[in-house]
């Protein structure tokens, strides 16, 4: 991979990792479901006026939008409101890799490989360390919500895998439309009209910047560049870089929000990242060896 392409990939990883801090800033002024509603609204408008509809069935576009919008980000924002720190959220949500692999094996009837079992056990050990250190900043509810978000992310991944060749930037813009109505309905029913009105009225510049960064930086730039790289390089070259997302996430949370990084948290991160590394890197390393 040329140096310029590597720098582009690292810029996306940086955005996706530090995005958990940006989410925290947005949640300081907006209730979670309203924040998610605005995030997907600005991911769709005004871009769909200029971007053509992707070559994918409407059913899959809508399904992906609901799974990603309500299932992943709705639950993630809800957890990060008060139940889990941004750094740990950036780590736990990466367990979507294991959910994706498990669902793929189950649906396709493939055989479980030994290195996948090793990777899963390492990640589960990391989760066990987190579970043993629950406190006010990391609750069982928060971990459960983020794990649920990771599961819905894996379902969204399966939808993408079933698409075949498709422009993912176009797909992200158009699928975002279908995330808005259910998210707004949840905001209206759960958070209430008063919370919505107060959130919109009192949102400051930082909150609105967080919303726009979610839509433009995280979605349009992030997915656009990432899929541009995947179209030009083998997936085995590009995707391992995603292992750095929790590194950026935990580092940014520590620097920007003062999130402590005690030994147990670093140990849990090491175990989860080792598990992810075994899953992602072993199939690539073994043939070369």
N, C-alpha and C positions, 0 to 999 in steps of 0.2 A: 504494500500500500504506500503510495507516495506520501511525503511529509504533509503536503497541503490537505490530502484526504484524511490523514490521521488527525490533524488539527481540527478539521471539520467534525469528525466523529467525537473527539474529546469535547468540543464545544457543546454538542448535543448531550453528552453524558453529564457535563457540568450543569447545563440547564435543567435536565431531568432530576439530578441529585439535589441541587440547591432549591428546586421548585417546592420542596417540602417546607422550607422556611417561608417562601412566598405564600404558600397556603396558610401558614400560621398567621401571617400579617393580614391576609384577607379575612380570616375567621375572627380577628379582633374587632371587625366592624360589621360583619354580616353573619346571619345564621347559616348553618352549613348547606341546607337544601337550596336556599336562595342564592348563595354563593355559587353552587354547582349549576343552577339554572342560568345565571348570568355568564358563567364560564362557557357553557355550550352555546348560548345565544350569540355570543361574540365570536365563537368558533365558526358559526354558520353565516352570520350576517356581518358585513355585506358581501362576503366572499362568494356565496353561491350565485350571486347575480352575475359574476364574471367567470366562475369555474363551471365547466360542463359536468353533467351528471355522470358518475362513474359507470363503467360497463359491468354492472352487477345487478342482480334481481332486487326489486324493492324490498322484498321480505328480508333479505340478508342485510341490506342497508339499515332497515328499521331495527332488526334484532340486535345488530352490533351497537347501534346508538343507545338503545335501552340498557343493554348489558354494561356498556362502558360508562354511560352517564349515571344511571341510577345505581347499578350494581357495584361498579368499581368506585367512581369518584363520589357518589352520594354517600356511600358507607364510609369511605376513607375520610371525607370531610367531617362526617358526623363523629367518627372516632377521634379525630385530631382536635375537635372543638375543646374537649376537656379530659379525654380518657387515655391518651397516649402522646408521648413526645414526638416531635417531627423526626428526630434522628432514628428512633426505634421504628417509627412507621415506615421510613424509607427502607429499613432492613426487612421487616416482617412481610411487607407487601411483595418482596421479591420471591416469596415462596410460591407465587403464581407459576414459576417454572415447574415445580413438582406437581402442582395440580394439572397443568397443561399436559405434562408427560403421562401422568396417571390416567387422565381422561382419554388421551390418544391411545394408550395401550388397551384400555378397556373397550373403547369403541372399535378399534381396528384389530383386536385380538392378538396383538403382538406379545412376544415373550419379554418378561422383565429381565433386564441384564443385571449382572452382579454389581457393576459400578453404579447403577442407578439406585440400588438398595443401599450401598455404602454412602452415596451422596445424601439420600433421604435420612439415614440414621444420623449423620453428622448434623443436618439441619434440624432434626427433631431434638437432638441434644442441645443445640443452641436455643431452641424454643423452651426447652426445659429449664435452662439457666434463666431465661427471661421470666418464666412462670414462678420460679423460686424467689424472684426479687420484685414482686409486684408491690407497688406503693401508690401514693396519690397521683404521681405523674405517669404511671404505667399500670392500668387496671386490667383485670380479667376481661371486662367488657370491651376495653379498647383493643386488646389483642384479638379478641373474638371478632370484632367488627372489621379489623384490618385483614384478618384471615379470610373473612367472608368476601371482602373487596378483592382479595387476591384470587379467590375462587371464581368470582364473576369475571375477573380479568382473563382467567384461563378459558372460560367459556367464550369470551369475545375473541380470544386467540384462535379457537377452533373455527369460529365463523370466518376469520381471515384466511385460515388454511384451506377452507373449502371454496374460496373465491376463484383461485387461479390468477393469471396475470391481471392486475388492476392497478390503476394509479391511486396510491394510498392517500396522497394529499387530497385528491378529489373525493375519495371515499370518506375521509375524516370530516371534511366540510359538510357533505350531504348527510352523513349519518348523525352529525351533531344536531340536526333539526329535530330528529325523533327523540332526542334526550330531553329536550326542553319541556314539552307538555307534562310528562309524568313527574319530572323534578319540580316544576312549578306547582303541580297539584299536591305533592307531598309537602312543599313549603307552606302552601295555603292551609292544608288540613292539620299539619303537625305544629308548624311554627306560628301560624296565625297571621291575620291581616295586619294587626298592630305591629308585630315584629318585622314584617316585610316593609311596612311604611317607615318605621323608625330606622331600619337598616339602610334603606335607600336615602332617607333624608340626612342621616348623620355620617354616611360613608365619606371619609376624607380622601385626599389625593392618593395616599399610600394604598388604601383599600381598592380604589378603582384601578390603580396601576397593577395591583395584584391580579385583578380580574382580567385585565387586558393581557398581562404577561402569561396567564394560563392559556388564553385563547391564541395569541399570536406567537409568543416564544415557545411555549410548551407543545402546542398542537401543530401550528402551521410550519414554523421553522423546524422544530424538533423532528416531527414525523416526515416532513418533506425532505430534509437533508439525510435522515437515517435511511429512508427507502431509496434515495438517490445513490447512496453508498452501497446498499445491498444489491442494486441493479448493476453495479460495476465491479464488485468484489465478491468472492465466495462468502456465504453466510458464516462459515467457520472462522473467517478472518475478522468480520465485523462484530458479530454478536457477543464474543467473549468480553469485549470492552464494556458491556452493560454491567459486568460484575463490579465496576467502579461506582455505580450509582449510589449504593449505601455508604461508600467511603466519602463521597462528596456530601451526601445527605447528612451523615452524622457529624462530619467536620464543619459544615456550614451551620448546623444547628448549635454546635458548641461555640463557634466564633460569634454568631449573630445573636443568638438567644440565650447564651450562657448555659446551655444544656450540659450537665455534668457527664463525664465519661469515666465512671468508676471501672474497676477491673472486671466486674461481672459483665458489664455491658460490652466492653471490648472483647471479652472471651466469647460471649454469645455471638457477636458479630463475626469473630474469627471462625467459629464453628459453622454458622450459616453460610458464610462466603466459601469456606472449604467445601461444603456440600455442593453448593452451586458450581464451584470450579470443577469438581469431579464430574458432575453431570455434563457440563458444557465442554470441558477441555479434553477429557479422556478419549472420546471417539476420534478427536483430531490428533492427539499425541500418539495413540497406539499404532496407527498405520505407519507413521513416520518412523517409529521405533522399529 
